[in-house]
Amino acid sequence: MKKKLIVFDLDGTLLTSENEITQESKETIWYCKEKGFQIAYITGRGTIKTPPKATL
């Protein structure tokens, strides 16, 4: 079986200026998970500036 992976960029893509994920983005991520995709997140920020794990 093939594995399917979607990688989301955090900065300027998923995160708002308040470091939050919009409801629309959360719904899209859950839809992808329901369709069998594995989800990963990337960022160009250093570890100190990376926000804590977002609640989806």
C-alpha positions, -999 to +999 in steps of 0.1 A: +000+000+000+013+035-009+016+060+019+003+095+012+019+125+029+009+161+029+034+186+043+021+220+055+043+251+060+034+269+092+047+304+085+023+325+064+004+293+053-013+277+083-005+302+111-021+336+114-002+366+127-014+355+161+002+321+157-032+304+154-046+280+128-079+291+112-110+269+115-109+264+077-074+251+078-082+228+107-112+214+087-089+209+056-063+190+077-090+168+092-104+161+058-070+150+045-065+128+075-099+112+069-089+105+033-058+085+046-031+111+043-004+114+069+002+151+079+035+168+087+043+204+094+075+223+085+089+257+094+120+278+086+119+292+122+145+282+148+133+260+176+130+290+200+106+309+177+085+279+168+051+280+185+041+251+207+021+223+192-012+236+178-044+220+188-062+206+158 
